């Protein structure tokens, strides 16, 4: 890719960017949200067309212009924004556009066999006949990965493909990428998890504000230098962890059990000013525990907020009980994609902004503007469509609208998924600021370093139960992983 330039209304997304991928190479692309990474990737796999610049494949100029043309040339992409058809089966999604035919009809037996083989390569245990829309976000992401790696690609683009994967699933994917690299495929790997970049990639191109900063050999570049190149400043303390005085128990949970059995007999408490992390693999129950606390899935048992029984029969009731919630599926469950930043913020505040059914527009705009400034949301105006913001800025909007309500309890599910290191550092500070104001924070995450860096205590879930509890200052990743993978025989906490 040579001299790639792309403009959107009011934004120069890419400015004369060069990128070279070699056969048999995993090449990392790094930068903050809004740096231009996804725009460059979309141009490479045909989802966008550059305003100027050229693309060559094996030395020959190519015109893409559409994903179908890129596929014809062997350029295949996996994006964090899932492109699956939720009403179709796993097999239909894995072989989308490539379903085998026999006498003019789809050969379903062959289709299931081919999709099963692709899933087995990645260690994905899911029925190929299952409806994709019924699967968890992680399993959907793994189906998308299986579709891409089974497409006999020459160039494979992974745009935050690991953002919804557990550490175990990510490790399997990285192993598969190494096999593909060894076979001569060129891989462009985009991830905000620096550890993944250093694990699999040889070279890294860094973008900042739409401009190529440099291309470096990762073996010769330490993480602090890479971060400085990405954000243009030093981040000496990523987590910014500080001592926060803790008060009495603010959230008490006893015997919480979801109707589907994903969570069984969860009992714990969180003190005022305390951050409690929830660790566990996909299927451990950590995601369902967060949803149950938010009133989003039916459950029995009880929870108290400041001594009062919290009604968890619906999200509305949970909010009124003082529980704020940020879901893990930003695109599907947290934003209104056709609405502005202002409307995405204020919809959660309507009971404070309306009088006799009429919204006070002046107060709405003021609160929205104050929240954008407080949470450092990078947007030219509060009237900008939220989908025009980077993932990190979308996440700040979601956090800001919840935090602005100052709930007594804050439940965060994967709060930094898919956002860059600079935005992560800001989010960690926002979370700790809420704890300093007295909130009890429950935070589930698939990233153990994040939990160890932010939380005061960590609860580990396995097969629906809380199996262990640790002081975050006195444990490590290996100890937590040992229990999360079921390698330790321990009694359930509260059991």
HELIX and SHEET records of a PDB file:
HELIX    1   1 UNK A   37  UNK A   44  1                                   8    
HELIX    2   2 UNK A   67  UNK A   72  1                                   6    
HELIX    3   3 UNK A   90  UNK A   94  1                                   5    
HELIX    4   4 UNK A  108  UNK A  121  1                                  14    
HELIX    5   5 UNK A  132  UNK A  134  5                                   3    
HELIX    6   6 UNK A  137  UNK A  149  1                                  13    
HELIX    7   7 UNK A  167  UNK A  182  1                                  16    
HELIX    8   8 UNK A  194  UNK A  200  1                                   7    
HELIX    9   9 UNK A  218  UNK A  220  5                                   3    
HELIX   10  10 UNK A  223  UNK A  231  1                                   9    
HELIX   11  11 UNK A  286  UNK A  293  1                                   8    
HELIX   12  12 UNK A  315  UNK A  320  1                                   6    
HELIX   13  13 UNK A  330  UNK A  334  3                                   5    
HELIX   14  14 UNK A  341  UNK A  346  1                                   6    
HELIX   15  15 UNK A  347  UNK A  349  5                                   3    
HELIX   16  16 UNK A  350  UNK A  353  1                                   4    
HELIX   17  17 UNK A  361  UNK A  374  1                                  14    
HELIX   18  18 UNK A  386  UNK A  388  5                                   3    
HELIX   19  19 UNK A  391  UNK A  403  1                                  13    
HELIX   20  20 UNK A  421  UNK A  436  1                                  16    
HELIX   21  21 UNK A  448  UNK A  454  1                                   7    
HELIX   22  22 UNK A  472  UNK A  474  5                                   3    
HELIX   23  23 UNK A  477  UNK A  484  1                                   8    
SHEET    1   A 3 UNK A  11  UNK A  17  0                                        
SHEET    2   A 3 UNK A   2  UNK A   8 -1                                        
SHEET    3   A 3 UNK A  52  UNK A  54 -1                                        
SHEET    1   B 6 UNK A  75  UNK A  79  0                                        
SHEET    2   B 6 UNK A 155  UNK A 159  1                                        
SHEET    3   B 6 UNK A 186  UNK A 190  1                                        
SHEET    4   B 6 UNK A  25  UNK A  30  1                                        
SHEET    5   B 6 UNK A 203  UNK A 208  1                                        
SHEET    6   B 6 UNK A 211  UNK A 217 -1                                        
SHEET    1   C 2 UNK A  56  UNK A  57  0                                        
SHEET    2   C 2 UNK A  60  UNK A  61 -1                                        
SHEET    1   D 2 UNK A 101  UNK A 102  0                                        
SHEET    2   D 2 UNK A 105  UNK A 106 -1                                        
SHEET    1   E 4 UNK A 266  UNK A 271  0                                        
SHEET    2   E 4 UNK A 249  UNK A 258 -1                                        
SHEET    3   E 4 UNK A 299  UNK A 305 -1                                        
SHEET    4   E 4 UNK A 308  UNK A 309 -1                                        
SHEET    1   F 6 UNK A 323  UNK A 326  0                                        
SHEET    2   F 6 UNK A 409  UNK A 413  1                                        
SHEET    3   F 6 UNK A 440  UNK A 444  1                                        
SHEET    4   F 6 UNK A 275  UNK A 279  1                                        
SHEET    5   F 6 UNK A 457  UNK A 462  1                                        
SHEET    6   F 6 UNK A 465  UNK A 471 -1                                        
SHEET    1   G 2 UNK A 354  UNK A 355  0                                        
SHEET    2   G 2 UNK A 358  UNK A 359 -1                                        
END                                                                             
